[in-house]
Amino acid sequence: MSDNGPVQIRCPVLNVRRVDAYIGITVVAPGIAERFRAGQFVSVGVGGDHSSTLLRRPFAVHDVKADYGGTVEFLFSVEGTGTAWLAERRARDLLDVVGPLGRPFPLPRDPVNCVLVGGGSGAAPLFPLAQSLRRRGCRVDFVIGAASADGVLNAITARRLAETASFTTDDGSFGTRGRATDVLERVVGECRSDAVYACGPMPMLRAVTAVADRHGLPAQVSVEETMACGTGICMTCVIPVVGGDGITRMVRSCVDGPVFRGEQVRFDDVGSIPFDALGAPGWKGAAGRGVEQDRDIA
């Protein structure tokens, strides 16, 4: 394993706190913190050493402090037995954590204007991204949406990190009534954005990609897919993605992602295997070649 690869650590919990509608757990994990790049995630064992809960839980990294003992914070909502168990952890408890996992957000080589769009807890990985972009001299603008006011993540921090921060809620209880993509067109125009980054539910990512496409902007999206292993073994998180050669492949979100170019994700076909995907029954290449023949030239 390379120095930049993931590591598995039994990490002591530093603290457990409420972050708006979510729970944040900070662990001391210097080996993960020093390897981390914005957009990567961690996989956490739940239930304890003798639990029958075999599957780990993936979480986006919300904050990393490599120079303060090496701490990593991840956020979650309580949605089942695994996250309920995590919510009961206290300082000095040990957690089995693997990370950092996945492909990070690509960063621009030169200072450009970047708009970061997040939905609900999906905004979590955008905060370390904002810090990385600012260190490169980029302008950062936030657009964060949620169902209601308590689901808007870190509004104060977003305002501090960004030149502008716009917020939307479905019920109008905070910011503009509507969805994040409802204000994205305006923000892109007013801020003269050069690039779009997004993380959140698939319908939001599809809409964000459409806005970026209309403005001729590159969009990098971090997909939210169910992951069982987080290491590419189980194949539960596959989605259809079009490669540079124009061929659709079923790729694993955990190792080939979670960050993809928005225009390459076939959002309408997520959850299925498109008939024209490489290896699908009856698949033929662009020139009508069969699967076996194409393997020879792949």
Summary of the structure (lengths in Angstrom):
residues: 298
radius of gyration: 19.6
end to end distance: 27.6
largest distance: 60.5
contacts: 999
relative contact order: 0.12
helix: 24%
strand: 33%
